Each structure stands twice: as C-alpha cells, then as structure tokens.
Amino acid sequence: MMPLSILDLSPVAAGSTGAQALRNSLDLARHADALGFTRYWVAEHHSMPSIASSAPDIMIGQIAAATQRLRVGSGGVMLPNHAPLMVAERFKVLEALFPDRIDLGLGRAPGTDPATSYALRRRQGVTEEDDFLERFNELMLLETRAFPPGHPFHKVQAMPADVRLPPIYLLGSSDYSAQLAGHIGAAFAFAHHFATFDAVEAMRIYRESFKPSVSHDKPYAILATHMVCADTDEEADRLAKTVDLNIVRRAKGEYLPLASPEDAEAYNYSPVDRSRIAQNRTKLSVGSPATVKAKLEPLIAATQANELMVTTMIHSHEARKRSYELLAEAFR
C-alpha cells in the first residue's frame, strides 16, 4: 500500500474561530491515526486569517500526545524565522518525549508577508539574502558537535544532548529546492499543490543530486498535493468550490477564512478569476474515491514518489474527515 500522510494547515472556516481550527486538527489527527495514515504534518504560517497553524512545534507535541502510532512533524518549520539552536532543542525535546515518532520538516521561505517576516526576525540581524543553507549548516554542526576549536559555538550543546535530531525533510516547490534537498541528504517533500515547476522533473533532480547524510542514507521523496474526496463526484465538486474561491482571493492578497460552498458558488467571478480556478483545478484532485485515485495514480507513478501527502482545505470539518477516510479506503 502506498504510504498516505496528511499536511494540515489548521484551516479557519468562515463563522468559526482559530481556536476551533486547532481543536479540529487534534480531532483530525486522532481520526488519521485510527485510519492508518503514516504521518501527520502541521504547517507554519503567520498573519493569515485563514490559517491557524503558526507554531508547529507546539502542535506537534499536542498531536503526538493525542495519538498512538502516527509520525508527527513539521510541514514545515520555516528556518529563516528561527535560530538553529532553538529548532534543535525544541525538536530534541519532542524526540525525547515521543521517540521515533517525530519528523523535522524544514522550509526555506518565511511563510508570510515581508512585514510579518521582519517582525519575526528583527532581533536576528535580518538580511535580504537567502541564508537557509547557512542556518541549516549551523543546525547540523550543533547536532554533530563539529564546530572547530576556537569557534564561539564550539562548546554549545543542543539539549537534551543524549537525544538525536529527528529525521530531516526539506520542503520545496522548485528545481533549486530539489537539488538542495539532494545535496544536503534530506528527504524531500515536493509541494505539487502550489508549485509551478514540474513534479516529475523535481523528483528526478532530487534523486540524481542525492548524497547520503547522517539523516538519510538514501533518497526519500514525498509528493504533497491537494485533494477533495466525497462519496460522489458531484458532492466533491460542490465542496471544492471553497478551494476555488480561496485561490481567487489569495491571488488578490485576501487571506480570509474559508467560505462555505454556498457562499463560494454565489461569488461574482471575473473571467480572470475563472481562468485561475481552471488552472488550479489541474493540480487539484476532486471527486469520488475512484475518480481521485484515477487522477493520482499516474502522477505517483510518473514521479516515483515514495509517499503521498495530502492536504484538504474545505469549509466543513466533518467533510474534511470524510475526505481523508475515503482516500484511505481507495488506496488500501
């Protein structure tokens, strides 16, 4: 069976609250655990009214405590926002509490707008340059205690010192991310749900670039995609209208809570809006279990993905739980 996993952004539905969205994530994680999903990742986004997932390390601990078998991780920790020592210690604590159940997924972007990014980083010495690789190298040198004698961090220990870092995954949506993931010897999660770069080519670049590391001795590729599954094609299409409107609003810089399918259907879409929806639908798997499986299987085969990770951003929490349930049944 293809390993199935969930990427959860803790979506905030119109008429609900961020607090409820976080509680929904705990409920969905317990549901996923019972359904046999492999892992459950939570995202890091900031200053977005449609997304409540701003502190993945806190949510990982809560979800791991509420489940029995799932691997729980970050999809991902946005490394530009954090001191590497802080990331190392928080994930070592999680690994100590939940041995062999934690994943450390890292992202290269800040996960927010420039002003919020500055607010997150202003006491770190903000730079306009991409300093991900520098931060990653610092993280790994802290883990291996490999800073040379005389370096200010030579005696710094990420605590608890007797606990290793969880397996490292790099999130990406470009050819550069694919190459970088291979170069640093991380597992790679490709964000097919919003990437403009071809997923097949990204996976090929990753595998050809891979160098074994302390985290992984061989390449491991996760295909992350967006899916809305329901008992019928018609019901799935109705639920996915929430996704359609969310895409239109995001293109206009509007990060509002997720609208109901009824409100989304009543929206006055322009021709440009409808073009954006049609383009996004080519990457969105919508339908009954048979329809969704028929769309996903060729993509899985073409990318040679080791695992499928799915996100479902719809208005109804119960419909979202049902969507994952049907997906699990389809691939079982």
Secondary structure, 3 states (H helix, E strand, C coil): CCCEEEEECCECECCCCHHHHHHHHHHHHHHHHHHCCCEEEECCCCCCCCECCCCHHHHHHHHHHHCCCCEEEECCEEHHHCCHHHHHHHHHHHHHHCCCCEEEEEECCCCCCHHHHHHHHCCCCCCCCCCHHHHHHHHHHHHHCCCCCCCCCCCCCCCCCCCCCCCEEEEECCHHHHHHHHHHCCEEEEECCCCCCCHHHHHHHHHHHCCCCCCCCCCCEEEEEEEEECCCHHHHHHHCHHHHHHHHHHHCCCCCCECCHHHHHHCCCCHHHHHHHHHHHCCEEEECHHHHHHHHHHHHHHHCCCEEEEECCCCCHHHHHHHHHHHHHHHC
